[in-house]
Amino acid sequence: MTASVKVHEDAAELASEVASRLLARLEELQAQGRVPQVVLTGGGVADVVHREVARRAQDCSVDWSRVALWWGDERFVPAGSGDRNCRQAAEAWLNHVGVDPALVHEVPAQDEAESAEAAADAYDELLARTVLASGSTGFDLVLLGLGPDGHVASLFPGRPEVEVDTRYAVAVHDSPKPPPDRVSLTLPALCRTSEVWFLVSGHEKADAVASAVAGLSPGSAGSPAARVHGREATIWFLDSSAASRLE
Ligand code: 6PG
């Protein structure tokens, strides 16, 4: 599956396009009788997208009580911490639409699980029992940010978690990006999806984008980002700065 690239002038235009396409995709999936299974990401670009989706949420036919949400990674901090990806998504978007809490699958927080390993085990078990059960179609859409080093979710280049293929969620410690303790979906989990959308803005990502989109990554089997693909589509939503190193 080749990746497609959509370049926008700036982050605001990128967020507008992603929000518009996300709402349309949710409507389309619900019209097919599906409960859309969507994996959200953390990061600054995602926050802009979330706010844009919330702004448009009432101008569409999406039944928000029938959308299932997951996280590609989560920081292992107390549930009330502003560092939690799920809390950022709730404040920017989910609290403003009528989602069903039973379909919002947050990763256990530091004050809800004994360790990041226990939180990863719980999330792994939930994924394996539900949306990623064998024979299931998996996720409908995985949204991902991109780090300057080519990381996606909390899978950082050269780290052992990148190669884990025997489970869907893992604990991450000493993360190069603070906070240090996290839970991340693994590559097999991130690829169990119909579509992957990368949301990337900023000059500092341009090399990582070029490396991942071209599938070239010096000295390794490809950055984590280069190894995530959707079954049906992989789309890179970039602003012009992030796209500046593409041929
Ligand atoms: C996290 C994110 C992480 C993020 C990228 C890009 O929990 O930190 O999931 O993978 O998406 O680091 O973040 P920015 O969009 O803020 O650059």
Residues whose N, C-alpha, C, O or C-beta is under 5 A from the ligand:
A	BS01	6PG	T41 G42 G43 G44 V45 D73 G145 L146 G147 V152 A153 S154
